[in-house]
Amino acid sequence: MANSTQLWLAIPTITGLARFLLKTATGNTLALLIVLASTMAYSQTSLASSRIIEPNENFTPQQVVQIVVDSLKHNDADNDAGIATVFRFASPANKISTGPLNRFRAMIKKGFPDMLNHSNARYEAMKVSGNTAIQAVWLMTHSGKEIGYAFQLSKQSGGQNANMWLTDRVIPLGIGKESGLRI
């Protein structure tokens, strides 16, 4: 028979942990274990969102847009780590016109507040032509308004960012077709 440590190590995921707990616990023990599992899931989510992600040549343009959009969705207002990630994925030309980071942070917060902490994102097909990529992304705000943005990226040809896809510009597209309250 396996001891409790061996059983614990055999559970690879939070989902696996939840299944294990539901099969083995009863009464108040079940309630306590559910609270513990929820706390562990929250801790793992917090740790994942606090990781520093850097551009690299292995990211596809689709992955770069996903990273940027997710970083905006999970931006921490206390340290603006999400905005800092977005700035790291800005092309050198973009950084010249929008940087440094403090100026970029203010631009996002004042000019594009709907991008921050949005509730959902809808991605249209990305169009890639040579070293340029563009993708429309529709962000759903918590108030039910869908706002669109076109993300234009380029594959950098030299310097420290050679062969990396980085964001050149983000163009507002206006209110989307999914705006409004849902039932």
Backbone as a printed PyTorch tensor [residue, N CA C, xyz], in Angstrom:
tensor([[[  0.8480,  -1.1880,   0.0000],
         [  0.0000,   0.0000,   0.0000],
         [  0.8840,   1.2380,   0.0000]],

        [[  0.5110,   2.2280,  -0.8000],
         [  1.2850,   3.4600,  -0.8980],
         [  1.0030,   4.3440,   0.3090]],

        [[  2.0460,   5.0230,   0.8020],
         [  1.7960,   5.9640,   1.8950],
         [  1.2580,   7.2680,   1.3110]],

        [[  0.8440,   8.2070,   2.1830],
         [  0.2060,   9.4380,   1.7000],
         [  1.1490,  10.2790,   0.8560]],

        [[  2.4520,  10.2620,   1.1590],
         [  3.4060,  11.0180,   0.3570],
         [  3.4740,  10.4570,  -1.0510]],

        [[  3.5040,   9.1250,  -1.1750],
         [  3.5470,   8.5150,  -2.4980],
         [  2.2780,   8.8360,  -3.2830]],

        [[  1.1370,   8.8140,  -2.6230],
         [ -0.1050,   9.1660,  -3.3020],
         [ -0.0760,  10.6170,  -3.7570]],

        [[  0.4240,  11.5120,  -2.9060],
         [  0.4960,  12.9260,  -3.2390],
         [  1.3770,  13.1350,  -4.4660]],

        [[  2.5270,  12.4660,  -4.5230],
         [  3.4430,  12.6220,  -5.6460],
         [  2.8890,  12.0280,  -6.9290]],

        [[  1.9370,  11.1300,  -6.8090],
         [  1.3570,  10.4980,  -7.9830],
         [  0.2920,  11.3580,  -8.6460]],

        [[ -0.0350,  12.4630,  -8.0380],
         [ -1.0840,  13.3300,  -8.5730],
         [ -0.4200,  14.4550,  -9.3500]],

        [[ -0.4140,  14.3940, -10.6920],
         [  0.3580,  15.3410, -11.4750],
         [ -0.2870,  16.7060, -11.6890]],

        [[ -1.5740,  16.8220, -11.5580],
         [ -2.2260,  18.0920, -11.8640],
         [ -3.2580,  18.4320, -10.8010]],

        [[ -3.6820,  19.6900, -10.8380],
         [ -4.7580,  20.1170,  -9.9430],
         [ -6.0320,  19.3250, -10.2470]],

        [[ -6.2920,  19.0610, -11.5260],
         [ -7.4700,  18.2740, -11.8850],
         [ -7.3580,  16.8780, -11.2920]],

        [[ -6.1780,  16.2850, -11.3940],
         [ -5.9610,  14.9740, -10.8020],
         [ -6.1390,  15.0160,  -9.2990]],

        [[ -5.6580,  16.0840,  -8.6720],
         [ -5.8140,  16.2570,  -7.2340],
         [ -7.2930,  16.3310,  -6.8680]],

        [[ -8.0490,  17.0850,  -7.6330],
         [ -9.4780,  17.2090,  -7.3420],
         [-10.1730,  15.8540,  -7.4360]],

        [[ -9.8460,  15.0840,  -8.4740],
         [-10.4460,  13.7510,  -8.6150],
         [-10.0750,  12.8630,  -7.4320]],

        [[ -8.8000,  12.8990,  -7.0570],
         [ -8.3240,  12.1010,  -5.9240],
         [ -9.0690,  12.4820,  -4.6540]],

        [[ -9.1910,  13.7910,  -4.4110],
         [ -9.8490,  14.2520,  -3.1920],
         [-11.3100,  13.8400,  -3.1510]],

        [[-11.9930,  13.9530,  -4.2700],
         [-13.4020,  13.5930,  -4.3100],
         [-13.6130,  12.1020,  -4.0720]],

        [[-12.6750,  11.2750,  -4.5170],
         [-12.8140,   9.8250,  -4.3500],
         [-12.4900,   9.3670,  -2.9300]],

        [[-11.6270,  10.1040,  -2.2170],
         [-11.1290,   9.6060,  -0.9390],
         [-11.6330,  10.3560,   0.2830]],

        [[-12.2320,  11.5120,   0.1280],
         [-12.6070,  12.3290,   1.2860],
         [-14.1010,  12.2400,   1.5720]],

        [[-14.4470,  12.5280,   2.8390],
         [-15.8430,  12.5600,   3.2480],
         [-16.0800,  13.7340,   4.1810]],

        [[-17.3020,  14.2060,   4.2360],
         [-17.7290,  15.2220,   5.1980],
         [-16.8790,  16.4670,   5.2450]],

        [[-16.5250,  16.8860,   6.4790],
         [-15.7350,  18.1020,   6.6740],
         [-14.3600,  18.0020,   6.0150]],

        [[-13.8220,  16.7930,   5.9650],
         [-12.5260,  16.6000,   5.3180],
         [-12.6120,  17.0160,   3.8600]],

        [[-13.7070,  16.6670,   3.1880],
         [-13.8940,  17.0380,   1.7900],
         [-13.9070,  18.5540,   1.6460]],

        [[-14.6410,  19.2450,   2.5000],
         [-14.7080,  20.7060,   2.4200],
         [-13.3320,  21.3260,   2.5990]],

        [[-12.5760,  20.8380,   3.5720],
         [-11.2330,  21.3590,   3.8170],
         [-10.3220,  21.0900,   2.6170]],

        [[-10.4140,  19.8980,   2.0610],
         [ -9.5650,  19.5580,   0.9320],
         [ -9.9100,  20.3810,  -0.3080]],

        [[-11.1780,  20.6960,  -0.5160],
         [-11.5780,  21.5370,  -1.6390],
         [-10.9950,  22.9340,  -1.4710]],

        [[-11.0430,  23.4750,  -0.2730],
         [-10.4510,  24.7880,  -0.0120],
         [ -8.9580,  24.7520,  -0.2870]],

        [[ -8.2750,  23.7170,   0.1800],
         [ -6.8380,  23.5990,  -0.0590],
         [ -6.5300,  23.4860,  -1.5460]],

        [[ -7.3070,  22.6960,  -2.2660],
         [ -7.0830,  22.5400,  -3.7080],
         [ -7.3070,  23.8630,  -4.4300]],

        [[ -8.3340,  24.6070,  -4.0440],
         [ -8.5940,  25.9120,  -4.6570],
         [ -7.4470,  26.8740,  -4.3980]],

        [[ -6.9330,  26.8560,  -3.1800],
         [ -5.8010,  27.7190,  -2.8320],
         [ -4.5850,  27.3570,  -3.6590]],

        [[ -4.3400,  26.0590,  -3.8310],
         [ -3.2000,  25.6290,  -4.6450],
         [ -3.3770,  26.0560,  -6.0920]],

        [[ -4.5790,  25.9380,  -6.6380],
         [ -4.8270,  26.3420,  -8.0170],
         [ -4.6000,  27.8400,  -8.1700]],

        [[ -5.0690,  28.6310,  -7.2010],
         [ -4.8710,  30.0860,  -7.2510],
         [ -3.3850,  30.4130,  -7.1990]],

        [[ -2.6480,  29.7280,  -6.3390],
         [ -1.2110,  29.9780,  -6.2130],
         [ -0.4940,  29.6740,  -7.5180]],

        [[ -0.8620,  28.5600,  -8.1600],
         [ -0.2180,  28.2230,  -9.4240],
         [ -0.5480,  29.2470, -10.4900]],

        [[ -1.7960,  29.7530, -10.5260],
         [ -2.1750,  30.7770, -11.4880],
         [ -1.3930,  32.0570, -11.2340]],

        [[ -1.2590,  32.4610,  -9.9800],
         [ -0.5210,  33.6750,  -9.6510],
         [  0.9340,  33.5470, -10.0440]],

        [[  1.5280,  32.3820,  -9.7820],
         [  2.9200,  32.1800, -10.1490],
         [  3.0910,  32.2090, -11.6580]],

        [[  2.1560,  31.5860, -12.3900],
         [  2.2710,  31.5630, -13.8450],
         [  2.1570,  32.9640, -14.4180]],

        [[  1.2650,  33.7860, -13.8830],
         [  1.0790,  35.1200, -14.4420],
         [  2.2080,  36.0580, -14.0530]],

        [[  3.0140,  35.6980, -13.0400],
         [  4.1010,  36.5680, -12.6390],
         [  5.4170,  36.2100, -13.3270]],

        [[  5.4210,  35.1610, -14.1410],
         [  6.6270,  34.8080, -14.8880],
         [  6.9640,  35.9110, -15.8730]],

        [[  8.2580,  36.1670, -16.0320],
         [  8.6940,  37.1530, -17.0100],
         [  8.9070,  36.4310, -18.3330]],

        [[  8.1850,  36.8640, -19.3440],
         [  8.2880,  36.2640, -20.6680],
         [  9.0580,  37.2380, -21.5490]],

        [[ 10.0770,  36.7400, -22.1850],
         [ 10.9240,  37.5380, -23.0650],
         [ 10.7120,  37.1010, -24.5110]],

        [[ 10.8230,  38.0260, -25.4510],
         [ 10.7610,  37.6350, -26.8650],
         [ 11.9000,  36.6790, -27.2070]],

        [[ 11.6210,  35.7620, -28.1320],
         [ 12.6840,  34.9200, -28.6740],
         [ 12.2700,  34.4730, -30.0640]],

        [[ 13.2270,  33.9660, -30.8110],
         [ 12.9750,  33.6390, -32.2130],
         [ 12.1100,  32.4020, -32.4040]],

        [[ 11.8000,  31.6860, -31.3350],
         [ 10.9430,  30.5040, -31.4510],
         [  9.4550,  30.8390, -31.4470]],

        [[  9.0820,  32.0360, -30.9920],
         [  7.6700,  32.4170, -30.9590],
         [  7.1750,  32.7280, -32.3650]],

        [[  6.0180,  32.1640, -32.7100],
         [  5.3540,  32.5010, -33.9680],
         [  4.6500,  33.8410, -33.7970]],

        [[  4.2510,  34.4890, -34.8990],
         [  3.5080,  35.7430, -34.7330],
         [  2.1980,  35.5390, -33.9620]],

        [[  1.5380,  34.3990, -34.1560],
         [  0.3090,  34.1110, -33.4210],
         [  0.5840,  34.0250, -31.9270]],

        [[  1.6840,  33.3820, -31.5570],
         [  2.0310,  33.2720, -30.1440],
         [  2.3570,  34.6360, -29.5460]],

        [[  3.0100,  35.4900, -30.3020],
         [  3.3360,  36.8290, -29.8040],
         [  2.0560,  37.6020, -29.5190]],

        [[  1.0960,  37.5720, -30.4340],
         [ -0.1780,  38.2720, -30.1990],
         [ -0.8680,  37.6880, -28.9780]],

        [[ -0.8680,  36.3680, -28.8480],
         [ -1.4870,  35.7140, -27.6870],
         [ -0.8150,  36.1590, -26.3900]],

        [[  0.5060,  36.2110, -26.3690],
         [  1.2490,  36.6410, -25.1800],
         [  0.8880,  38.0740, -24.8270]],

        [[  0.8590,  38.9480, -25.8280],
         [  0.5420,  40.3600, -25.6020],
         [ -0.8780,  40.5110, -25.0580]],

        [[ -1.8330,  39.8530, -25.6910],
         [ -3.2360,  39.9610, -25.2690],
         [ -3.4230,  39.3690, -23.8690]],

        [[ -2.8290,  38.2160, -23.6020],
         [ -2.9280,  37.6110, -22.2670],
         [ -2.2820,  38.4980, -21.2010]],

        [[ -1.1670,  39.1270, -21.5580],
         [ -0.4850,  40.0110, -20.6040],
         [ -1.3550,  41.2090, -20.2590]],

        [[ -2.0580,  41.7420, -21.2420],
         [ -2.9810,  42.8510, -20.9800],
         [ -4.1630,  42.3860, -20.1390]],

        [[ -4.6510,  41.1870, -20.4240],
         [ -5.7870,  40.6480, -19.6690],
         [ -5.4350,  40.4490, -18.2010]],

        [[ -4.2150,  40.0010, -17.9250],
         [ -3.8140,  39.6660, -16.5610],
         [ -2.8990,  40.7190, -15.9440]],

        [[ -2.9390,  41.9300, -16.4560],
         [ -2.0870,  42.9810, -15.9010],
         [ -2.4010,  43.2120, -14.4320]],

        [[ -1.3640,  43.2810, -13.6320],
         [ -1.4850,  43.5710, -12.1980],
         [ -1.3500,  45.0810, -12.0220]],

        [[ -2.3970,  45.7300, -11.5480],
         [ -2.3940,  47.1880, -11.4090],
         [ -1.3250,  47.6840, -10.4380]],

        [[ -0.8790,  46.8240,  -9.5260],
         [  0.1380,  47.2410,  -8.5560],
         [  1.5210,  47.3970,  -9.1800]],

        [[  1.8680,  46.4970, -10.1240],
         [  3.2110,  46.5730, -10.7080],
         [  3.2170,  46.6600, -12.2330]],

        [[  2.0500,  46.5790, -12.8490],
         [  1.9100,  46.6520, -14.3070],
         [  2.8290,  45.6800, -15.0350]],

        [[  2.9640,  44.4770, -14.4890],
         [  3.8160,  43.4640, -15.1130],
         [  3.3200,  43.1040, -16.5130]],

        [[  2.0180,  43.0990, -16.7150],
         [  1.4720,  42.7970, -18.0380],
         [  1.8610,  43.8490, -19.0590]],

        [[  1.7650,  45.1090, -18.6670],
         [  2.1560,  46.1950, -19.5760],
         [  3.6520,  46.1080, -19.8710]],

        [[  4.4530,  45.7690, -18.8730],
         [  5.9040,  45.6220, -19.0910],
         [  6.1800,  44.5050, -20.0960]],

        [[  5.4250,  43.4110, -20.0290],
         [  5.5900,  42.3250, -20.9940],
         [  5.2460,  42.8060, -22.3940]],

        [[  4.1490,  43.5410, -22.5230],
         [  3.7510,  44.0770, -23.8250],
         [  4.8690,  44.9600, -24.3890]],

        [[  5.4670,  45.7850, -23.5420],
         [  6.5530,  46.6620, -23.9760],
         [  7.7740,  45.8520, -24.4300]],

        [[  8.0680,  44.7530, -23.7510],
         [  9.1910,  43.9070, -24.1680],
         [  8.9600,  43.3290, -25.5540]],

        [[  7.6870,  43.1000, -25.9260],
         [  7.3560,  42.5430, -27.2380],
         [  7.1010,  43.6230, -28.2920]],

        [[  7.3970,  44.8730, -27.9740],
         [  7.2970,  45.9600, -28.9510],
         [  8.5830,  45.9980, -29.7730]],

        [[  8.4370,  46.2750, -31.0540],
         [  9.6120,  46.3580, -31.9220],
         [ 10.4400,  47.5860, -31.5420]],

        [[ 11.7190,  47.6050, -31.9270],
         [ 12.5440,  48.7890, -31.6420],
         [ 11.9250,  50.0780, -32.1860]],

        [[ 11.3640,  50.0270, -33.3910],
         [ 10.7270,  51.2290, -33.9520],
         [  9.5300,  51.6630, -33.1180]],

        [[  8.7490,  50.7050, -32.6370],
         [  7.6050,  50.9880, -31.7790],
         [  8.0800,  51.6230, -30.4730]],

        [[  9.1270,  51.0740, -29.8800],
         [  9.6490,  51.6110, -28.6190],
         [ 10.1590,  53.0350, -28.7670]],

        [[ 10.7090,  53.3660, -29.9290],
         [ 11.1930,  54.7300, -30.1540],
         [ 10.0340,  55.7220, -30.0740]],

        [[  8.8760,  55.3430, -30.6330],
         [  7.7480,  56.2890, -30.6430],
         [  6.8610,  56.2110, -29.4050]],

        [[  6.9170,  55.1110, -28.6480],
         [  6.0150,  54.9720, -27.4930],
         [  6.7310,  54.8980, -26.1480]],

        [[  8.0330,  54.6620, -26.1600],
         [  8.7820,  54.4710, -24.9140],
         [  9.2940,  55.7650, -24.3380]],

        [[  9.9480,  55.6480, -23.2050],
         [ 10.3160,  54.4410, -22.4540],
         [  9.1040,  53.8150, -21.7600]],

        [[  9.3520,  52.8020, -20.9360],
         [  8.2700,  52.0270, -20.3240],
         [  7.2720,  52.9090, -19.5780]],

        [[  7.7090,  53.8720, -18.8110],
         [  6.7630,  54.7230, -18.0570],
         [  5.8200,  55.4680, -18.9900]],

        [[  6.3290,  55.9630, -20.0940],
         [  5.4800,  56.6550, -21.0810],
         [  4.5200,  55.6540, -21.7290]],

        [[  5.0150,  54.4660, -22.0630],
         [  4.2030,  53.4060, -22.6590],
         [  3.0770,  53.0080, -21.7100]],

        [[  3.4080,  52.8430, -20.4340],
         [  2.4260,  52.4850, -19.4040],
         [  1.2990,  53.5220, -19.3660]],

        [[  1.6710,  54.7900, -19.3320],
         [  0.6640,  55.8650, -19.2940],
         [ -0.1910,  55.8580, -20.5600]],

        [[  0.4310,  55.6080, -21.7110],
         [ -0.3100,  55.5670, -22.9790],
         [ -1.3610,  54.4580, -22.9470]],

        [[ -0.9890,  53.2820, -22.4580],
         [ -1.9480,  52.1660, -22.3960],
         [ -3.0750,  52.4970, -21.4270]],

        [[ -2.7340,  52.9550, -20.2380],
         [ -3.7470,  53.2120, -19.2110],
         [ -4.7130,  54.3280, -19.6010]],

        [[ -4.2160,  55.3570, -20.2530],
         [ -5.0800,  56.4920, -20.6160],
         [ -5.7450,  56.3170, -21.9790]],

        [[ -5.0150,  55.7550, -22.9310],
         [ -5.5360,  55.6570, -24.2900],
         [ -6.2370,  54.3630, -24.6340]],

        [[ -5.9040,  53.2900, -23.9260],
         [ -6.4490,  51.9710, -24.2500],
         [ -6.8710,  51.2030, -22.9960]],

        [[ -7.6170,  51.8230, -22.0990],
         [ -7.9580,  51.1390, -20.8410],
         [ -8.8030,  49.8790, -21.0400]],

        [[ -9.5330,  49.7850, -22.1520],
         [-10.3530,  48.5940, -22.4000],
         [ -9.5140,  47.3550, -22.6580]],

        [[ -8.2400,  47.5460, -22.9910],
         [ -7.3640,  46.4020, -23.2250],
         [ -6.9650,  45.7280, -21.9130]],

        [[ -6.9440,  46.5150, -20.8560],
         [ -6.4980,  46.0040, -19.5660],
         [ -7.5970,  45.2020, -18.8760]],

        [[ -7.2250,  44.0170, -18.4300],
         [ -8.1080,  43.1620, -17.6390],
         [ -9.4320,  42.8620, -18.3320]],

        [[ -9.4110,  42.7710, -19.6670],
         [-10.6180,  42.3990, -20.4130],
         [-11.0430,  40.9870, -19.9980]],

        [[-12.2730,  40.6220, -20.2980],
         [-12.7730,  39.3200, -19.8470],
         [-12.5520,  38.2040, -20.8510]],

        [[-12.4460,  38.5340, -22.1260],
         [-12.3250,  37.4920, -23.1460],
         [-11.7310,  38.1040, -24.4070]],

        [[-11.1680,  37.2530, -25.2560],
         [-10.6180,  37.7100, -26.5330],
         [-11.0660,  36.7690, -27.6450]],

        [[-11.3610,  37.3560, -28.7800],
         [-11.7350,  36.6000, -29.9880],
         [-10.7310,  36.9600, -31.0680]],

        [[-10.0590,  35.9530, -31.6180],
         [ -8.9890,  36.1630, -32.5920],
         [ -9.4810,  35.8360, -33.9980]],

        [[ -9.2550,  36.7470, -34.9220],
         [ -9.5140,  36.4510, -36.3230],
         [ -8.2630,  35.8040, -36.9070]],

        [[ -8.3860,  35.2740, -38.1130],
         [ -7.2460,  34.6170, -38.7520],
         [ -6.1210,  35.6290, -38.9670]],

        [[ -4.9190,  35.1800, -38.7280],
         [ -3.7510,  36.0350, -38.9400],
         [ -3.3700,  35.9750, -40.4110]],

        [[ -2.9690,  37.1360, -40.9360],
         [ -2.4680,  37.2110, -42.3020],
         [ -0.9740,  37.5000, -42.2290]],

        [[ -0.1740,  36.6300, -42.8590],
         [  1.2820,  36.7940, -42.8690],
         [  1.7220,  36.9450, -44.3110]],

        [[  2.5030,  37.9750, -44.5580],
         [  3.0750,  38.2130, -45.8790],
         [  4.5420,  38.5710, -45.6870]],

        [[  5.4040,  37.6180, -46.0200],
         [  6.8340,  37.8460, -45.8210],
         [  7.1590,  38.0130, -44.3500]],

        [[  7.7300,  39.1540, -44.0080],
         [  8.1230,  39.4370, -42.6240],
         [  7.1280,  40.3320, -41.8970]],

        [[  5.8880,  40.4050, -42.4080],
         [  4.8460,  41.2130, -41.7770],
         [  3.6320,  40.3330, -41.4840]],

        [[  3.0490,  40.5290, -40.3160],
         [  1.8500,  39.7800, -39.9280],
         [  0.8520,  40.7560, -39.3250]],

        [[ -0.4300,  40.5040, -39.5590],
         [ -1.4820,  41.3350, -38.9680],
         [ -2.6210,  40.4280, -38.5220]],

        [[ -3.1740,  40.7590, -37.3620],
         [ -4.2820,  39.9720, -36.8210],
         [ -5.2330,  40.8820, -36.0810]],

        [[ -6.5250,  40.7300, -36.3710],
         [ -7.5550,  41.4470, -35.6280],
         [ -7.9200,  40.6280, -34.3920]],

        [[ -8.0050,  41.3250, -33.2600],
         [ -8.3790,  40.6950, -32.0000],
         [ -9.4870,  41.5340, -31.3930]],

        [[-10.5350,  40.8660, -30.9650],
         [-11.6890,  41.5350, -30.3780],
         [-11.7220,  41.2270, -28.8870]],

        [[-11.6300,  42.2710, -28.0840],
         [-11.5810,  42.1200, -26.6340],
         [-12.9350,  42.4480, -26.0270]],

        [[-13.4230,  41.5560, -25.1800],
         [-14.7010,  41.7700, -24.4930],
         [-14.4120,  42.3730, -23.1240]],

        [[-15.0050,  43.5340, -22.8850],
         [-14.8380,  44.1760, -21.5830],
         [-15.8090,  43.5360, -20.5900]],

        [[-15.5890,  43.8220, -19.3200],
         [-16.4820,  43.2700, -18.2990],
         [-17.8850,  43.8660, -18.3890]],

        [[-18.0190,  45.0080, -19.0590],
         [-19.3400,  45.6240, -19.2170],
         [-20.0820,  45.0790, -20.4390]],

        [[-19.4560,  44.1540, -21.1830],
         [-20.1270,  43.5490, -22.3260],
         [-19.8550,  44.2420, -23.6480]],

        [[-18.9380,  45.1850, -23.6760],
         [-18.5990,  45.8800, -24.9140],
         [-17.3960,  45.1850, -25.5540]],

        [[-17.5150,  44.9120, -26.8600],
         [-16.4170,  44.2900, -27.5870],
         [-15.6820,  45.3750, -28.3810]],

        [[-14.3740,  45.4530, -28.1610],
         [-13.5390,  46.4520, -28.8140],
         [-12.4760,  45.7220, -29.6250]],

        [[-12.2980,  46.1410, -30.8810],
         [-11.3340,  45.4780, -31.7550],
         [-10.0380,  46.2350, -31.9160]],

        [[ -8.9770,  45.4680, -32.1090],
         [ -7.6450,  46.0150, -32.3610],
         [ -6.9530,  45.1520, -33.3970]],

        [[ -6.2540,  45.7950, -34.3250],
         [ -5.4250,  45.0710, -35.2850],
         [ -3.9840,  45.1490, -34.8070]],

        [[ -3.3810,  44.0040, -34.6150],
         [ -1.9890,  43.9140, -34.1750],
         [ -1.1220,  43.6780, -35.4060]],

        [[ -0.2010,  44.6040, -35.6650],
         [  0.7270,  44.4450, -36.7790],
         [  2.1100,  44.1360, -36.2190]],

        [[  2.6820,  43.0400, -36.6970],
         [  3.9830,  42.5850, -36.2390],
         [  4.9430,  42.5200, -37.4170]],

        [[  6.2210,  42.5520, -37.1070],
         [  7.2300,  42.3110, -38.1300],
         [  8.3070,  41.4100, -37.5560]],

        [[  8.8840,  40.6060, -38.4460],
         [ 10.0030,  39.7560, -38.0600],
         [ 11.2610,  40.6110, -38.1900]],

        [[ 11.9530,  40.7840, -37.0850],
         [ 13.1000,  41.6830, -37.0490],
         [ 14.2550,  41.0950, -37.8580]],

        [[ 14.9640,  41.9770, -38.5840],
         [ 16.0050,  41.5010, -39.4940],
         [ 17.4210,  41.6130, -38.9260]],

        [[ 17.5790,  42.2790, -37.8080],
         [ 18.9310,  42.4040, -37.2840],
         [ 18.9290,  42.8360, -35.8340]],

        [[ 20.1270,  43.0350, -35.3070],
         [ 20.2680,  43.4810, -33.9340],
         [ 19.9690,  42.3840, -32.9440]],

        [[ 19.7590,  42.7890, -31.6990],
         [ 19.5240,  41.8020, -30.6420],
         [ 18.1960,  41.0750, -30.7850]],

        [[ 17.2880,  41.5790, -31.6190],
         [ 15.9810,  40.9430, -31.8230],
         [ 15.8860,  40.2200, -33.1650]],

        [[ 17.0140,  39.9080, -33.7820],
         [ 17.0020,  39.2660, -35.0960],
         [ 16.1400,  38.0150, -35.0870]],

        [[ 15.3080,  37.8960, -36.1330],
         [ 14.4200,  36.7480, -36.3560],
         [ 13.2970,  36.6110, -35.3330]],

        [[ 13.0200,  37.6550, -34.5680],
         [ 11.9200,  37.6360, -33.6010],
         [ 10.7420,  38.4420, -34.1460]],

        [[  9.5480,  37.9130, -33.9180],
         [  8.3380,  38.6410, -34.2630],
         [  8.0210,  39.6050, -33.1220]],

        [[  7.8960,  40.8910, -33.4500],
         [  7.5930,  41.9140, -32.4520],
         [  6.5000,  42.8340, -32.9820]],

        [[  5.7880,  43.4770, -32.0600],
         [  4.6510,  44.3350, -32.4080],
         [  5.1320,  45.6960, -32.8790]],

        [[  4.7200,  46.0640, -34.1000],
         [  5.0360,  47.3890, -34.6450],
         [  3.9900,  48.4250, -34.2640]],

        [[  2.7390,  48.0000, -34.2870],
         [  1.6550,  48.9330, -33.9580],
         [  0.3860,  48.1620, -33.6420]],

        [[ -0.4970,  48.8370, -32.9290],
         [ -1.8270,  48.3000, -32.6290],
         [ -2.8160,  49.3710, -33.0520]],

        [[ -3.7280,  48.9910, -33.9230],
         [ -4.6710,  49.9370, -34.5140],
         [ -6.0760,  49.6640, -33.9800]],

        [[ -6.7230,  50.6530, -33.3520],
         [ -8.0990,  50.4470, -32.8800],
         [ -9.0460,  50.2120, -34.0650]],

        [[ -9.9500,  49.2590, -33.9150],
         [-10.9180,  48.9220, -34.9630],
         [-12.3440,  49.3370, -34.6130]],

        [[-12.5740,  49.7720, -33.3890],
         [-13.9100,  50.1880, -32.9830],
         [-14.6710,  49.0900, -32.2580]],

        [[-15.9760,  49.2780, -32.1850],
         [-16.8520,  48.3580, -31.4550],
         [-17.2030,  47.1800, -32.3470]],

        [[-17.1520,  45.9800, -31.7750],
         [-17.3940,  44.7570, -32.5330],
         [-18.8400,  44.3030, -32.5300]],

        [[-19.0880,  43.2900, -33.3350],
         [-20.4470,  42.7660, -33.5070],
         [-20.9590,  42.0090, -32.2960]],

        [[-20.0670,  41.6130, -31.4040],
         [-20.4750,  40.8340, -30.2400],
         [-20.8110,  41.7170, -29.0340]],

        [[-20.7990,  43.0400, -29.2160],
         [-21.0820,  43.9430, -28.0960],
         [-22.5080,  43.7830, -27.6010]],

        [[-22.6840,  44.0620, -26.3290],
         [-24.0180,  43.9980, -25.7470],
         [-24.1110,  42.9300, -24.6810]],

        [[-25.1840,  42.9910, -23.9390],
         [-25.3940,  42.0110, -22.8740],
         [-25.8440,  40.6840, -23.4440]],

        [[-25.4060,  39.6300, -22.8120],
         [-25.7990,  38.2930, -23.2200],
         [-26.6930,  37.6640, -22.1530]],

        [[-27.5640,  36.7990, -22.5980],
         [-28.4390,  36.0860, -21.6670],
         [-28.0370,  34.6330, -21.6370]]])
